[in-house]
């Protein structure tokens, strides 16, 4: 088992818990999206279960325990996640988990429960979980992973030991990312330094989609496409990503106004059309538009009609360019 | 792996193993039975991660190996073959071929090293007990265990061993069953463990032969029982059993002597008109009579009077009729002794000349 090159420091800290025999009963791993928290948590869990960990503390991948983990049949490893992507972790799942936890662990080593994303615990589930989080049964370690620490109830946070994974150093990430893609620097900027997110952004499909959307956005600005039609096309795309692109373009536009160096931009590859736009637009209106985007990000988690959401954004954008 | 086995030899142990396997499992491999053939022994294992049953069969001249195959399908195939048939079993990579006379079956398998077996290592404590004695202890107490209580330690049974003293306790918080007996061979240790409900129920089904000696091994996390060619394992409940000793440390009225069947039948009749949910029945006791009465929210009333031997001060107390009659029916003799605590909080039910087991039922406030 191997770690990503930028995870050595975090791993050493986790490892020191083991060597000092002070593994926390509940560990809350938090940090930005796309920097490998989940992977780190899994490696830590596997290492706690492994019968013969390697000298650096990582799991061996060969012992009986590791084989069970690989086959996803390890009885002392429980992985709790939403049943469908984007949905909540329900109270029924937590109750089923608790029922299993009333019995002793099957093997001699730790029993590990991995909950991710922890912010997906709904209110009832989180409350049902509190008592156990405070006093877990014998040899049981809970690992919660989240990139949205603020969404967790204070009652959960206060019962866990927080472990913050910081954004990795660019110099550690770039050599690794260059092996994965040709335009490492561009995607890393776009991902604001998060390596795994950058890797995802580097796929052709993703780049193509981003360019297509940008073209559509630009043509709305030039009054060449109708906002309602573009809104309908955008319905098929992942909303959160699209909204991130929109806000990053607007941020870039504002940066252009103040002649920022290209390396500080999100979309260094789109600098020509962006700089042209930047000259034309009214900065105050642009900031109002940015406000709308931020507000929309919060609205995404509600039951809002997506078509109407994109129409509102695009019509505002179109009007902004007309004035 | 390759072997031939007679249907009758295989069927009984396989049925027992399949009964342990849950119909709906969280992991696909738990729906399988693990077959290991080595040193002329075929070992079959089934588990639901709470209990595990292993059965060993002597099988000479076979080619060794290990695999897991879908348990229910395997059982159905063996069950539906004609009695006495020879079953041929052959493994090819991840497929298993089963042939018998003109029937041929091919089953998909999962690798044996993915199977989450219980640890096989030595456990800390051991003792020996007669199967009939142990079965009786379970029978007398099982019905008092709680079912799906949030106090999860009550969904199980306390096994307390103190040198040669055996104590088994089950309680759901309203009533309690206590079984005490001596072990023939002193163990030299003291231990308290809680067996989970499912484990107790499964174990009860396996103890049919009352003559054999059971070897029981346990540690702080699991318990293992050797029953003839089978090994039954169960994970223990991770908690302490509540302290129930206070219920014994109080003063009591004289005991009430009453005929078991008379009491039971009267209770059943009176309980018809009690509150359906709480089943409360009031007892008005004088020195030689017991008046039972019940009423329900519809204002129906029932009353019955029985002759008893008591001879202490008059008192009035209420009980859940179901709890009381279940406890009484579990007595072996014809006479029941009921002793009521002097603060009217509970009663003890036991029989004369038998100190091994007794029941406690808490009183109700009506």
Boltz contact constraints between the chains, C-beta under 6 A:
constraints:
  - contact:
      token1: [A, 67]
      token2: [B, 113]
      max_distance: 6.0
  - contact:
      token1: [A, 68]
      token2: [B, 116]
      max_distance: 6.0
  - contact:
      token1: [A, 71]
      token2: [B, 114]
      max_distance: 6.0
  - contact:
      token1: [A, 73]
      token2: [B, 27]
      max_distance: 6.0
  - contact:
      token1: [A, 73]
      token2: [B, 29]
      max_distance: 6.0
  - contact:
      token1: [A, 73]
      token2: [B, 114]
      max_distance: 6.0
  - contact:
      token1: [A, 73]
      token2: [B, 116]
      max_distance: 6.0
  - contact:
      token1: [A, 75]
      token2: [B, 49]
      max_distance: 6.0
  - contact:
      token1: [A, 75]
      token2: [B, 116]
      max_distance: 6.0
  - contact:
      token1: [A, 102]
      token2: [B, 152]
      max_distance: 6.0
  - contact:
      token1: [A, 102]
      token2: [B, 237]
      max_distance: 6.0
  - contact:
      token1: [A, 103]
      token2: [B, 235]
      max_distance: 6.0
  - contact:
      token1: [A, 104]
      token2: [B, 221]
      max_distance: 6.0
  - contact:
      token1: [A, 104]
      token2: [B, 235]
      max_distance: 6.0
  - contact:
      token1: [A, 104]
      token2: [B, 236]
      max_distance: 6.0
  - contact:
      token1: [A, 104]
      token2: [B, 238]
      max_distance: 6.0
  - contact:
      token1: [A, 137]
      token2: [B, 238]
      max_distance: 6.0
  - contact:
      token1: [A, 138]
      token2: [B, 238]
      max_distance: 6.0
